[in-house]
Amino acid sequence: MNKVLILLLWIGLFSLGAEAKFKTLNCELYDKDVGIIRMCKIKAVSRTKNLVNIIFDLFQTVKSGVMLQVQYFKRVNGWRPFLYNFTVDACKFLKKPNNLIVRLAYEYLKPFTNLNHTCPYKAGSTIIIKNFDLDVDQFRSRYPIDNGEYALHVSLYYDNILKASVKGSIYHFNYKDQ
């Protein structure tokens, strides 16, 4: 009986494979005339799974000139830049998705958001990221990463002025690497 129980425990541990969990999420709005962040939170589903929800109501029509600065960090004796730090014109990208890294990230995020058309985004629009779930296997197939804590900072500029930022971190642990 004990041997069967131990065997089932081992099978259970190895079937888990990998785990990633959102640790922090912080949304900042620097210009209250642009819109309002109605929701920016991590929703716990279970001990090992959580979801991100962001709801932003737009007060101004956005035609063009929206720049996103994307920065990745890894925690190693403090936060250190990791792999990518780039800026992309969001409206041009939505019209012609020619940046490989942004395209991979956008395809991953697409099922969870209503950002599905090119600019303009009209005043009164609501931008939603709903129940964004980090599927570790799918994520690692696009971004092979080691165990550890990672952060993503996205700063939104409109007409070269910082309007908003979203900063979040995940903790990733792959049991298969042990």
DRENDRENLUM-673993 format. One line per 8 residues: number of its first residue (from 1); their letters; for each residue x, y, z of N, C-alpha, C, O, CB. Coordinates in pm, 1 decimal. Glycine has a CB too. Example, Ala and Ser with C-alpha at 12.3 -4.5 7.8 and 13.67 -1.06 7.14 Angstrom:
<sites>
1	AS	1319.0:-569.0:780.0:1230.0:-450.0:780.0:1320.0:-330.0:780.0:1423.6:-331.9:846.5:1130.8:-447.3:904.6  1285.0:-225.0:708.0:1367.0:-106.0:714.0:1290.0:3.0:787.0:1340.9:113.8:803.9:1408.4:-59.8:572.5
</sites>
This chain:
<sites>
1	MNKVLILL	82.3:-120.2:0.0:0.0:0.0:0.0:85.9:125.5:0.0:60.4:217.5:-77.7:-93.2:0.4:120.3  188.5:130.9:86.8:276.4:246.9:93.2:351.6:267.8:-37.4:372.7:381.3:-80.0:374.7:231.7:207.6  392.3:157.0:-101.5:464.2:168.1:-229.1:375.2:228.1:-336.6:420.9:309.5:-416.8:515.6:30.8:-274.5  249.1:189.0:-338.9:154.2:244.2:-436.5:133.5:392.7:-409.9:130.3:472.0:-504.0:18.4:168.9:-430.9  119.6:431.1:-285.5:101.9:570.6:-248.6:222.9:655.1:-288.5:207.7:765.5:-340.7:77.1:582.4:-99.0  342.8:602.7:-263.9:465.8:674.1:-301.7:474.8:685.6:-453.4:512.4:790.9:-504.8:591.4:601.6:-245.6  441.0:579.7:-525.7:443.2:582.0:-671.1:345.9:687.1:-725.1:380.7:763.3:-815.3:408.6:443.4:-727.2  225.6:691.2:-670.6:127.3:791.9:-713.5:175.1:933.9:-683.6:152.1:1025.3:-762.8:-7.4:767.0:-644.6
9	LWIGLFSL	241.1:952.2:-570.4:295.8:1082.8:-535.6:402.0:1125.3:-636.8:401.2:1239.4:-683.1:355.1:1080.3:-393.9  492.2:1035.6:-671.1:596.8:1066.1:-769.9:536.5:1097.7:-906.9:579.0:1192.4:-973.2:694.9:948.1:-782.1  437.6:1018.5:-949.1:371.5:1044.2:-1077.6:305.2:1181.5:-1074.6:313.0:1256.7:-1171.8:266.6:933.9:-1109.2  240.0:1214.1:-963.2:177.1:1345.2:-950.0:276.5:1458.4:-956.8:250.8:1558.9:-1023.1:101.7:1353.3:-821.4  388.9:1444.8:-890.3:490.5:1550.3:-892.5:548.1:1571.0:-1031.9:566.3:1684.8:-1075.4:602.5:1517.2:-795.3  576.8:1462.1:-1102.1:637.3:1476.0:-1234.7:536.2:1518.6:-1340.0:574.7:1575.1:-1442.3:702.0:1345.7:-1276.3  409.2:1493.1:-1317.6:309.6:1537.3:-1414.6:284.8:1687.6:-1403.7:233.1:1748.8:-1497.0:178.8:1460.9:-1394.7  321.5:1747.1:-1290.0:307.0:1891.8:-1276.8:395.0:1964.3:-1376.5:352.6:2064.4:-1434.2:340.9:1936.4:-1135.2
17	GAEAKFKT	515.2:1916.8:-1398.1:603.5:1972.4:-1498.5:658.0:2108.5:-1462.8:772.2:2119.3:-1418.2:533.0:1980.8:-1627.3  580.7:2210.6:-1480.9:629.1:2345.4:-1457.9:516.9:2429.0:-1398.0:398.8:2397.2:-1411.7:681.3:2408.8:-1588.9  556.4:2534.4:-1332.5:461.0:2622.1:-1267.2:505.8:2765.3:-1288.0:624.3:2796.3:-1276.3:447.6:2588.9:-1116.4  413.1:2850.9:-1318.0:440.9:2993.8:-1324.6:320.5:3063.8:-1265.2:205.8:3026.7:-1290.1:469.6:3042.2:-1472.0  348.8:3164.4:-1187.4:242.3:3232.4:-1116.7:271.5:3381.9:-1117.7:384.9:3424.4:-1095.9:228.0:3178.8:-971.6  167.9:3460.8:-1143.3:184.1:3605.4:-1135.6:207.9:3643.7:-990.7:136.0:3598.7:-901.5:60.0:3679.4:-1193.1  308.5:3726.6:-966.8:338.4:3769.3:-830.4:290.4:3910.9:-804.0:227.6:3937.8:-701.6:487.3:3759.8:-803.8  319.9:4001.1:-896.3:282.8:4140.5:-875.8:222.4:4197.7:-1003.4:250.8:4151.0:-1113.7:404.9:4223.6:-831.8
25	LNCELYDK	138.6:4299.5:-986.4:81.1:4372.6:-1098.6:53.9:4513.9:-1051.0:-11.8:4535.5:-949.2:-49.5:4303.9:-1152.2  105.7:4610.0:-1126.6:88.8:4750.1:-1090.0:59.6:4830.2:-1216.2:140.0:4831.4:-1309.4:215.2:4805.0:-1016.8  -54.5:4896.4:-1219.4:-93.0:4981.1:-1332.4:-93.2:5126.1:-1284.8:-156.4:5159.7:-1184.6:-233.7:4940.0:-1389.9  -22.4:5210.5:-1357.1:-14.9:5353.6:-1322.1:-65.1:5437.1:-1438.2:-30.0:5411.6:-1553.4:130.3:5394.9:-1285.0  -146.5:5536.3:-1408.5:-194.6:5631.2:-1508.0:-137.2:5767.6:-1472.6:-160.7:5818.8:-1363.2:-351.4:5634.7:-1513.6  -62.4:5826.2:-1564.8:5.9:5952.5:-1536.3:-70.6:6073.2:-1588.1:-40.8:6186.3:-1549.7:144.1:5951.0:-1596.4  -168.5:6050.9:-1674.4:-248.2:6159.9:-1730.0:-395.7:6121.4:-1717.1:-445.5:6037.5:-1792.2:-209.5:6188.8:-1880.1  -464.3:6183.0:-1622.1:-603.7:6148.2:-1593.0:-698.8:6186.7:-1706.7:-812.6:6139.8:-1709.9:-648.0:6216.2:-1464.5
33	DVGIIRMC	-653.4:6272.7:-1801.2:-737.7:6311.8:-1913.5:-745.7:6202.3:-2019.8:-836.4:6203.7:-2103.0:-685.5:6440.1:-1975.5  -652.9:6108.8:-2017.7:-648.2:6001.6:-2117.7:-755.4:5897.8:-2089.8:-819.2:5848.1:-2182.7:-509.7:5935.2:-2119.8  -775.9:5864.5:-1963.6:-873.7:5762.1:-1929.4:-867.4:5726.8:-1782.7:-812.6:5801.3:-1701.5:-852.3:5638.3:-2013.2  -923.7:5613.0:-1750.2:-922.8:5566.1:-1612.0:-901.1:5415.0:-1611.3:-956.1:5341.9:-1693.6:-1055.6:5603.6:-1539.0  -820.4:5371.3:-1517.2:-799.0:5227.5:-1499.6:-903.7:5180.5:-1399.1:-895.5:5211.1:-1280.2:-650.9:5194.6:-1450.4  -1001.9:5106.0:-1448.7:-1108.5:5057.1:-1361.2:-1067.7:4933.6:-1283.5:-1112.4:4911.4:-1171.0:-1231.9:5027.1:-1441.9  -980.9:4852.4:-1346.1:-938.7:4730.1:-1278.3:-796.0:4697.9:-1319.7:-758.5:4710.9:-1436.3:-1034.1:4611.4:-1311.2  -718.4:4656.0:-1222.3:-581.2:4610.7:-1244.8:-549.5:4516.7:-1129.8:-499.9:4558.6:-1025.2:-477.6:4731.9:-1253.1
41	KIKAVSRT	-579.5:4387.3:-1151.0:-562.4:4296.9:-1038.5:-528.7:4155.6:-1083.4:-552.4:4115.6:-1197.4:-687.2:4295.4:-953.9  -472.7:4082.7:-989.0:-444.8:3941.2:-1005.7:-552.8:3866.7:-928.2:-574.6:3893.0:-809.9:-299.3:3903.1:-955.9  -619.8:3774.5:-994.7:-726.5:3696.5:-931.9:-674.5:3556.0:-904.9:-633.0:3486.0:-997.2:-854.3:3692.3:-1021.9  -676.8:3514.9:-779.5:-632.3:3381.3:-742.0:-739.2:3279.7:-780.8:-856.4:3295.3:-746.5:-601.7:3373.5:-590.3  -697.6:3175.9:-852.6:-787.7:3068.0:-890.8:-761.6:2946.7:-801.5:-854.9:2881.7:-754.2:-769.6:3031.1:-1041.0  -635.9:2918.0:-779.6:-595.0:2810.5:-689.9:-458.8:2847.6:-632.3:-406.8:2956.5:-656.8:-589.8:2671.9:-764.3  -403.4:2756.6:-556.8:-273.7:2783.6:-495.7:-163.0:2799.9:-599.5:-64.6:2869.7:-574.9:-237.7:2672.3:-399.9  -178.6:2736.4:-714.5:-73.6:2738.6:-816.2:-113.1:2813.4:-943.1:-36.4:2815.8:-1039.3:-35.4:2598.4:-851.7
49	KNLVNIIF	-230.8:2874.3:-944.7:-277.6:2940.8:-1066.4:-348.3:3070.7:-1031.9:-426.3:3077.3:-936.9:-371.4:2849.0:-1146.1  -319.8:3174.0:-1110.6:-392.1:3299.2:-1097.1:-406.5:3365.7:-1233.5:-339.5:3328.0:-1329.7:-320.6:3392.9:-998.2  -493.9:3464.0:-1240.5:-528.4:3529.7:-1367.0:-512.4:3680.0:-1352.7:-529.7:3735.2:-1244.1:-672.9:3494.7:-1410.1  -479.2:3746.1:-1463.3:-465.7:3891.7:-1464.3:-586.6:3951.6:-1534.5:-629.7:3903.3:-1639.2:-333.4:3935.8:-1534.3  -640.9:4058.1:-1475.0:-751.9:4133.2:-1532.9:-718.0:4281.4:-1530.3:-682.6:4336.9:-1426.2:-884.6:4105.4:-1456.6  -729.5:4344.7:-1647.3:-706.8:4489.4:-1659.3:-821.3:4546.7:-1742.7:-852.6:4495.6:-1850.2:-565.7:4521.6:-1725.3  -883.2:4653.0:-1691.9:-987.9:4723.6:-1765.7:-952.5:4871.4:-1766.1:-932.4:4932.5:-1661.1:-1130.0:4699.4:-1702.7  -945.3:4927.6:-1886.4:-907.7:5067.9:-1903.4:-1011.1:5136.4:-1991.7:-1034.9:5093.7:-2104.6:-765.0:5081.0:-1964.8
57	DLFQTVKS	-1072.9:5243.3:-1939.9:-1168.6:5323.3:-2017.5:-1096.8:5442.2:-2078.3:-1032.5:5519.7:-2007.4:-1287.2:5370.8:-1929.0  -1107.7:5456.5:-2208.9:-1038.8:5560.4:-2283.8:-1127.0:5684.0:-2295.5:-1241.8:5674.2:-2339.0:-998.7:5509.5:-2423.2  -1074.4:5801.0:-2256.9:-1149.0:5925.9:-2265.9:-1118.7:6003.0:-2392.9:-1199.5:6085.5:-2435.5:-1119.3:6012.0:-2146.7  -1002.4:5977.5:-2455.2:-959.9:6048.8:-2576.0:-948.8:5951.0:-2692.3:-915.5:5834.1:-2673.0:-824.7:6121.2:-2552.9  -977.0:5999.6:-2813.6:-957.6:5917.7:-2932.6:-809.0:5909.8:-2963.3:-739.1:6011.1:-2965.4:-1036.2:5975.0:-3053.7  -762.0:5788.8:-2986.9:-621.4:5765.7:-3019.1:-612.9:5727.5:-3166.4:-661.3:5622.0:-3207.5:-558.7:5654.1:-2927.6  -550.3:5815.3:-3245.4:-540.9:5792.4:-3390.3:-408.7:5730.4:-3429.9:-404.7:5635.6:-3508.3:-560.1:5922.3:-3465.4  -301.1:5783.6:-3376.4:-166.3:5732.9:-3407.9:-69.8:5791.0:-3305.2:-109.1:5868.0:-3217.5:-122.1:5771.1:-3555.6
65	GVMLQVQY	57.0:5752.8:-3317.7:157.7:5806.4:-3227.0:161.3:5739.5:-3091.1:210.5:5798.3:-2994.8:135.2:5950.8:-3208.6  109.4:5616.0:-3081.3:112.7:5542.5:-2956.0:236.3:5453.6:-2957.2:247.8:5362.2:-3038.8:-17.6:5458.5:-2935.4  328.1:5481.5:-2866.1:451.8:5404.4:-2857.3:448.9:5321.9:-2729.3:409.9:5370.5:-2623.1:577.0:5497.8:-2860.8  490.6:5197.3:-2741.2:502.5:5109.5:-2625.9:649.0:5077.7:-2604.8:715.5:5026.0:-2694.6:419.4:4979.9:-2644.5  699.5:5108.3:-2486.3:834.9:5067.9:-2450.0:820.9:4942.0:-2366.0:753.2:4941.8:-2263.2:912.6:5182.2:-2372.2  885.7:4835.1:-2410.7:874.9:4704.5:-2346.3:1011.1:4666.4:-2290.0:1111.2:4666.7:-2361.6:823.7:4596.3:-2446.2  1014.2:4633.5:-2161.0:1138.3:4595.4:-2095.0:1115.3:4467.0:-2016.2:1016.1:4453.2:-1944.6:1189.2:4709.0:-2002.1  1208.4:4374.0:-2030.7:1206.6:4249.5:-1953.5:1317.8:4256.1:-1849.3:1425.3:4310.3:-1875.2:1224.1:4124.2:-2046.6
73	FKRVNGWR	1291.3:4201.0:-1732.7:1389.0:4197.3:-1623.9:1390.0:4057.9:-1562.0:1291.6:3984.2:-1568.9:1357.0:4305.1:-1516.2  1503.1:4023.6:-1501.6:1514.0:3900.6:-1423.7:1571.3:3937.8:-1288.3:1661.7:4020.8:-1278.1:1603.2:3793.2:-1496.0  1517.2:3875.0:-1184.0:1565.8:3903.6:-1049.7:1686.7:3815.0:-1020.4:1675.6:3693.2:-1006.9:1453.8:3881.5:-944.1  1802.4:3880.5:-1011.1:1928.3:3815.7:-974.8:2003.5:3918.7:-891.2:2067.3:4008.7:-945.9:2012.5:3768.7:-1103.4  1996.3:3905.8:-758.3:2053.9:4008.3:-670.6:1999.6:4146.2:-708.2:2076.2:4240.3:-729.0:2208.8:4007.1:-679.2  1871.2:4156.9:-716.3:1804.2:4278.9:-762.1:1754.2:4257.4:-904.4:1785.2:4155.7:-966.5:1900.0:4402.1:-755.2  1677.4:4352.0:-955.8:1623.9:4339.7:-1091.2:1730.2:4380.6:-1191.9:1789.0:4488.2:-1180.7:1496.5:4426.0:-1108.5  1755.2:4294.2:-1291.0:1854.3:4318.7:-1395.8:1785.0:4310.2:-1531.4:1697.0:4226.3:-1550.4:1972.5:4216.7:-1387.1
81	PFLYNFTV	1823.8:4396.3:-1626.3:1767.4:4385.6:-1762.1:1790.7:4245.2:-1817.4:1895.8:4184.9:-1795.6:1830.4:4492.0:-1857.0  1690.7:4194.5:-1889.2:1695.6:4057.9:-1938.9:1643.0:4053.8:-2081.9:1526.2:4084.1:-2106.1:1614.1:3963.3:-1847.8  1725.4:4017.8:-2173.0:1695.0:3995.2:-2313.5:1646.0:4117.0:-2390.8:1715.7:4163.6:-2480.8:1594.4:3890.0:-2323.6  1528.0:4170.1:-2358.5:1466.9:4268.4:-2447.1:1440.4:4401.8:-2378.1:1399.5:4408.7:-2262.2:1338.2:4213.9:-2502.4  1465.9:4507.7:-2455.6:1427.8:4643.2:-2419.4:1409.8:4715.5:-2552.3:1508.0:4751.8:-2617.1:1536.2:4714.3:-2325.1  1285.7:4736.5:-2593.0:1261.7:4796.9:-2724.0:1135.9:4881.6:-2718.9:1056.8:4874.4:-2624.9:1249.5:4688.5:-2833.5  1119.9:4962.1:-2822.9:1002.9:5048.1:-2836.8:936.2:5014.8:-2969.5:1003.6:4993.5:-3070.3:1041.8:5200.0:-2829.0  805.1:5010.6:-2968.8:729.8:4978.6:-3090.0:612.1:5074.3:-3103.5:548.4:5109.6:-3004.3:680.5:4831.5:-3087.7
89	DACKFLKK	583.6:5116.0:-3226.0:466.3:5197.9:-3254.8:345.5:5103.7:-3258.9:333.7:5022.4:-3350.6:482.7:5277.9:-3391.0  257.5:5114.0:-3161.9:145.2:5020.0:-3147.9:50.6:5026.1:-3267.4:5.9:4922.1:-3315.7:67.5:5049.3:-3019.6  20.0:5144.6:-3315.1:-73.7:5157.0:-3427.7:-15.6:5096.8:-3555.4:-85.3:5027.4:-3629.3:-109.7:5304.4:-3451.3  111.9:5123.6:-3580.8:176.7:5064.5:-3699.2:185.3:4913.4:-3686.3:166.4:4841.3:-3784.3:317.7:5123.5:-3719.3  213.9:4864.7:-3565.1:221.5:4720.2:-3544.8:86.8:4653.6:-3569.8:81.2:4549.6:-3635.4:269.6:4689.0:-3403.5  -22.3:4711.9:-3518.5:-153.9:4652.2:-3538.4:-193.1:4651.8:-3686.6:-267.5:4564.6:-3731.4:-259.0:4727.5:-3456.1  -142.8:4749.6:-3761.7:-169.7:4754.1:-3905.6:-85.5:4651.4:-3980.2:-135.2:4582.0:-4068.8:-142.5:4894.6:-3960.9  43.7:4641.9:-3943.5:136.3:4550.0:-4009.3:228.3:4490.1:-3903.4:330.4:4550.2:-3869.8:218.9:4622.6:-4120.8
97	PNNLIVRL	193.8:4371.7:-3849.7:271.9:4311.0:-3740.4:405.3:4253.6:-3790.5:415.6:4134.8:-3821.1:189.8:4199.8:-3672.2  506.1:4339.6:-3798.0:634.2:4298.2:-3854.6:744.6:4279.3:-3750.6:855.3:4239.6:-3786.9:678.7:4398.9:-3955.3  718.3:4305.9:-3623.8:817.9:4284.5:-3519.2:794.8:4145.5:-3460.5:690.5:4119.9:-3400.2:809.5:4395.7:-3408.0  892.1:4055.8:-3478.0:875.1:3916.1:-3439.0:843.9:3899.3:-3290.2:750.8:3826.9:-3255.0:999.6:3838.3:-3473.5  919.6:3964.7:-3203.2:900.2:3949.9:-3058.7:762.5:4001.2:-3017.5:692.5:3936.2:-2940.0:1010.5:4025.0:-2981.1  724.1:4116.6:-3068.8:593.5:4173.9:-3034.8:482.2:4086.8:-3092.3:379.2:4067.5:-3027.7:581.3:4319.4:-3087.8  501.9:4034.2:-3212.6:400.6:3948.5:-3273.8:378.3:3820.8:-3191.1:264.2:3778.9:-3171.5:442.1:3912.0:-3417.4  485.8:3760.1:-3143.4:472.1:3640.6:-3058.9:395.8:3672.7:-2930.7:306.5:3598.1:-2890.4:610.7:3582.6:-3024.5
105	AYEYLKPF	431.5:3784.5:-2866.8:363.5:3824.9:-2743.4:216.6:3858.0:-2770.5:128.6:3820.8:-2692.9:434.5:3946.3:-2680.0  190.9:3928.1:-2880.9:53.3:3966.3:-2914.8:-32.1:3842.5:-2944.2:-146.7:3835.5:-2899.8:52.2:4061.8:-3036.4  21.0:3745.9:-3017.3:-53.2:3622.9:-3046.6:-85.1:3546.5:-2917.8:-190.1:3483.3:-2906.4:27.2:3533.1:-3143.1  5.8:3553.2:-2822.2:-15.7:3487.7:-2693.2:-125.8:3557.9:-2613.7:-206.2:3492.5:-2547.3:114.6:3485.5:-2612.0  -129.2:3691.2:-2620.7:-224.4:3772.3:-2544.6:-361.0:3784.7:-2612.5:-461.7:3807.8:-2545.6:-167.1:3910.0:-2522.3  -364.5:3769.7:-2742.2:-484.1:3795.6:-2823.1:-613.7:3729.6:-2774.4:-717.4:3795.9:-2775.7:-458.2:3750.9:-2961.0  -613.5:3602.6:-2731.4:-740.1:3542.3:-2686.7:-798.0:3606.2:-2560.3:-914.2:3582.5:-2527.3:-719.6:3395.4:-2662.1  -719.9:3685.6:-2490.6:-763.5:3741.9:-2362.6:-797.3:3890.8:-2371.0:-833.4:3951.3:-2270.0:-656.2:3720.6:-2258.7
113	TNLNHTCP	-786.3:3950.4:-2489.4:-804.3:4095.2:-2499.4:-895.6:4133.6:-2615.6:-920.3:4054.1:-2706.3:-669.4:4163.4:-2515.3  -944.6:4256.2:-2610.7:-1023.9:4309.4:-2721.2:-941.0:4403.6:-2809.1:-997.4:4475.1:-2891.9:-1147.3:4382.8:-2667.2  -810.9:4405.1:-2793.0:-721.8:4483.0:-2880.6:-705.0:4404.8:-3010.9:-602.8:4339.8:-3033.0:-581.1:4510.6:-2811.8  -807.2:4412.3:-3096.7:-808.6:4328.5:-3214.8:-825.0:4404.7:-3345.8:-854.1:4344.9:-3449.4:-917.0:4229.4:-3202.5  -806.7:4534.1:-3341.6:-816.4:4612.2:-3464.9:-714.0:4725.1:-3462.4:-655.4:4755.7:-3358.6:-959.5:4668.8:-3483.4  -694.0:4785.8:-3577.9:-595.4:4893.3:-3589.1:-652.1:5022.5:-3530.6:-770.6:5031.4:-3498.4:-553.8:4914.4:-3736.7  -565.7:5121.0:-3518.0:-607.8:5252.4:-3471.2:-700.1:5312.6:-3576.3:-685.4:5279.1:-3693.8:-485.0:5345.3:-3443.7  -792.6:5397.8:-3541.5:-807.6:5467.3:-3414.3:-888.6:5387.2:-3311.9:-973.9:5305.4:-3346.5:-873.1:5601.1:-3437.1
121	YKAGSTII	-858.6:5414.0:-3186.1:-940.2:5368.5:-3074.3:-1015.0:5491.9:-3026.2:-953.5:5588.9:-2981.8:-852.9:5301.7:-2958.3  -1146.6:5488.6:-3034.8:-1227.4:5607.0:-3010.1:-1251.7:5632.1:-2861.7:-1249.3:5540.2:-2779.7:-1359.1:5594.3:-3081.2  -1274.8:5758.6:-2829.8:-1310.2:5796.5:-2693.0:-1434.8:5717.9:-2653.1:-1527.2:5702.0:-2732.8:-1334.4:5951.5:-2680.6  -1436.4:5669.4:-2530.1:-1546.7:5587.6:-2482.6:-1520.5:5438.2:-2498.6:-1597.5:5355.8:-2449.2:-1672.6:5625.0:-2555.4  -1410.8:5402.7:-2568.4:-1375.1:5261.3:-2583.2:-1323.0:5206.9:-2451.2:-1266.5:5280.0:-2369.9:-1269.5:5242.3:-2694.6  -1342.6:5079.3:-2432.0:-1289.5:5010.8:-2315.4:-1190.2:4906.4:-2363.8:-1223.0:4822.8:-2448.0:-1403.1:4945.9:-2230.2  -1069.5:4911.6:-2310.8:-965.7:4814.6:-2344.7:-960.7:4713.7:-2230.5:-946.7:4749.9:-2113.7:-825.0:4884.1:-2367.7  -972.3:4587.0:-2267.3:-985.6:4481.5:-2166.6:-880.8:4372.7:-2187.6:-856.6:4328.9:-2300.0:-1126.6:4420.6:-2171.0
129	IKNFDLDV	-820.1:4330.6:-2079.2:-745.2:4205.9:-2073.4:-815.6:4126.2:-1964.1:-812.1:4162.9:-1846.6:-587.8:4228.3:-2043.3  -880.0:4015.7:-2004.8:-965.0:3942.8:-1910.5:-917.0:3799.4:-1893.1:-898.5:3725.2:-1989.6:-1110.7:3943.9:-1957.8  -897.5:3763.0:-1766.6:-859.0:3626.8:-1728.8:-735.4:3576.6:-1803.7:-730.9:3462.7:-1850.0:-974.4:3532.4:-1753.6  -636.8:3663.4:-1814.3:-511.3:3626.3:-1879.6:-440.6:3521.8:-1795.4:-404.2:3546.6:-1680.4:-420.2:3750.3:-1901.1  -421.9:3405.4:-1853.9:-364.5:3290.3:-1786.2:-229.0:3260.6:-1847.1:-215.0:3259.3:-1969.4:-457.8:3167.0:-1795.7  -131.1:3237.2:-1765.5:3.1:3207.0:-1813.5:17.3:3056.7:-1832.2:39.9:2983.2:-1736.1:110.2:3260.4:-1715.6  4.1:3011.6:-1956.3:23.0:2871.1:-1990.9:172.9:2848.2:-2006.7:231.8:2888.4:-2107.0:-55.6:2832.1:-2122.2  234.0:2784.3:-1908.5:379.5:2771.6:-1901.8:437.0:2699.1:-2023.1:537.6:2742.6:-2079.1:419.3:2698.5:-1775.3
137	DQFRSRYP	374.8:2590.3:-2063.6:428.3:2514.1:-2176.5:425.9:2596.3:-2304.9:522.5:2595.1:-2381.3:348.9:2384.7:-2195.8  316.5:2667.4:-2328.9:307.3:2751.6:-2447.4:406.3:2868.5:-2436.8:470.4:2904.8:-2535.4:162.6:2804.0:-2465.7  418.4:2926.2:-2318.8:510.6:3037.7:-2298.4:655.0:2994.4:-2320.9:731.0:3063.4:-2388.9:494.3:3095.2:-2157.6  692.9:2880.6:-2264.1:831.2:2832.2:-2279.1:862.8:2789.6:-2421.0:979.4:2791.6:-2460.5:856.3:2716.2:-2185.5  762.3:2750.8:-2499.3:789.7:2715.7:-2638.3:829.7:2839.4:-2718.7:901.4:2828.8:-2818.1:667.0:2648.4:-2701.8  783.0:2956.1:-2675.2:817.9:3080.7:-2743.2:937.1:3150.8:-2677.8:1020.9:3210.3:-2745.6:697.9:3174.1:-2744.8  942.9:3142.4:-2545.8:1048.2:3209.0:-2469.4:1112.1:3108.0:-2374.9:1067.6:3094.9:-2260.9:991.9:3331.1:-2390.3  1214.6:3036.4:-2419.0:1277.5:2939.4:-2327.8:1350.0:3011.9:-2214.4:1448.3:3082.2:-2238.1:1376.6:2848.2:-2405.0
145	IDNGEYAL	1301.8:2994.7:-2091.9:1358.4:3066.7:-1978.6:1392.6:2970.4:-1866.1:1335.2:2862.0:-1855.5:1261.4:3174.2:-1928.9  1486.4:3011.5:-1782.9:1527.4:2933.4:-1666.6:1431.7:2959.8:-1550.7:1344.6:3046.4:-1558.8:1673.0:2967.3:-1625.9  1449.0:2884.7:-1444.2:1374.3:2908.1:-1321.3:1407.7:3047.1:-1268.4:1519.4:3095.6:-1286.6:1406.1:2799.2:-1215.0  1311.9:3110.8:-1203.5:1338.6:3239.7:-1141.1:1220.1:3332.8:-1148.1:1110.8:3295.0:-1190.1:1457.0:3304.5:-1205.4  1244.4:3456.5:-1105.8:1142.2:3559.6:-1107.3:1172.3:3657.8:-1219.7:1284.8:3705.8:-1233.0:1134.6:3632.4:-970.8  1071.9:3686.8:-1299.6:1085.9:3773.0:-1416.8:984.6:3885.4:-1408.5:877.6:3870.3:-1349.5:1067.8:3692.6:-1547.8  1019.8:3999.0:-1468.7:929.2:4113.6:-1469.7:916.3:4168.5:-1611.0:1007.4:4156.6:-1692.8:978.7:4223.6:-1373.5  802.3:4228.2:-1637.4:774.4:4294.5:-1763.5:723.9:4434.0:-1730.5:630.5:4450.9:-1652.2:670.5:4214.2:-1849.9
153	HVSLYYDN	787.1:4533.8:-1791.6:742.7:4672.5:-1776.5:701.4:4722.2:-1914.2:780.5:4717.6:-2008.4:855.5:4763.7:-1713.9  578.8:4769.3:-1926.1:529.3:4827.3:-2050.9:489.6:4970.3:-2021.4:400.9:4996.3:-1940.2:408.7:4745.4:-2109.9  557.0:5063.5:-2089.0:526.0:5205.9:-2073.5:457.1:5253.4:-2200.7:503.9:5226.0:-2311.2:655.5:5290.3:-2044.6  345.6:5324.7:-2184.9:267.9:5373.4:-2297.7:290.1:5523.0:-2314.5:264.0:5601.7:-2223.5:118.2:5342.4:-2278.6  338.4:5560.8:-2431.8:362.2:5700.9:-2465.3:265.0:5740.8:-2574.6:242.8:5666.1:-2669.9:509.7:5724.9:-2510.0  207.5:5858.8:-2560.1:121.7:5915.0:-2664.1:173.3:6054.8:-2693.8:183.3:6138.6:-2604.2:-29.8:5917.3:-2620.4  205.8:6079.3:-2819.7:270.2:6205.2:-2860.4:396.1:6231.4:-2777.8:420.1:6343.6:-2733.2:171.8:6323.6:-2845.7  476.0:6126.3:-2758.0:604.9:6129.8:-2687.1:594.0:6169.6:-2539.9:692.7:6213.1:-2480.6:697.5:6225.4:-2756.6
161	ILKASVKG	477.1:6155.6:-2481.1:457.4:6186.0:-2339.2:410.4:6057.6:-2269.5:317.0:5991.9:-2315.4:353.1:6303.4:-2319.4  476.2:6022.9:-2158.3:438.7:5903.6:-2083.6:297.7:5920.4:-2027.4:270.2:6014.0:-1952.4:540.0:5875.8:-1969.9  209.0:5828.2:-2064.8:69.4:5836.9:-2020.6:33.0:5728.8:-1918.8:-45.8:5753.4:-1827.4:-23.2:5826.8:-2140.4  90.8:5608.1:-1934.5:54.7:5497.7:-1845.1:164.8:5392.9:-1846.7:247.9:5388.0:-1937.3:-81.0:5434.6:-1886.4  162.7:5309.5:-1743.6:256.2:5196.8:-1740.8:190.5:5077.9:-1670.7:105.6:5093.0:-1582.9:388.9:5236.4:-1669.1  233.0:4960.7:-1712.8:189.8:4836.1:-1649.5:316.3:4758.9:-1616.1:399.3:4732.0:-1702.9:92.6:4751.9:-1743.0  329.3:4723.8:-1488.9:446.6:4649.9:-1443.1:397.6:4525.8:-1370.9:310.4:4532.4:-1284.2:537.7:4737.4:-1350.3  455.2:4413.1:-1408.1:414.9:4289.8:-1344.3:530.1:4192.6:-1337.0:629.3:4206.2:-1408.6:298.8:4227.6:-1417.7
169	SIYHFNYK	516.4:4094.2:-1249.6:621.0:3993.0:-1239.3:558.9:3855.7:-1223.6:446.4:3841.3:-1175.8:714.8:4023.0:-1121.6  634.6:3755.0:-1265.0:594.1:3616.2:-1249.2:706.9:3540.5:-1181.8:823.9:3578.3:-1189.4:557.7:3552.1:-1385.8  668.8:3433.9:-1116.5:767.5:3341.5:-1063.3:751.5:3212.8:-1143.0:642.1:3157.2:-1152.6:749.4:3317.7:-907.5  862.3:3166.4:-1200.0:860.1:3046.4:-1282.9:949.5:2940.4:-1220.5:1064.4:2967.6:-1185.5:905.4:3077.9:-1427.6  896.3:2819.5:-1206.7:973.9:2709.0:-1154.7:942.1:2584.8:-1236.0:826.3:2543.9:-1244.5:945.2:2686.2:-1004.5  1043.6:2524.7:-1295.5:1023.9:2406.1:-1379.1:1075.2:2284.7:-1303.0:1195.4:2271.5:-1280.1:1096.7:2420.7:-1517.0  984.9:2196.9:-1264.2:1022.1:2078.6:-1189.0:1106.1:1982.6:-1272.0:1183.8:1904.7:-1216.8:898.5:2008.5:-1138.6  1091.3:1987.4:-1405.1:1165.2:1897.8:-1493.8:1313.6:1930.1:-1496.2:1394.9:1842.3:-1525.2:1109.0:1905.2:-1634.1
177	DQ	1351.4:2055.4:-1466.1:1492.0:2097.5:-1468.5:1566.8:2053.4:-1344.6:1689.3:2065.0:-1340.1:1501.6:2247.8:-1482.4  1498.2:2003.8:-1245.1:1564.7:1968.4:-1119.5:1631.3:1835.0:-1125.7:1691.5:1791.4:-1027.6:1467.4:1969.4:-1006.8
</sites>
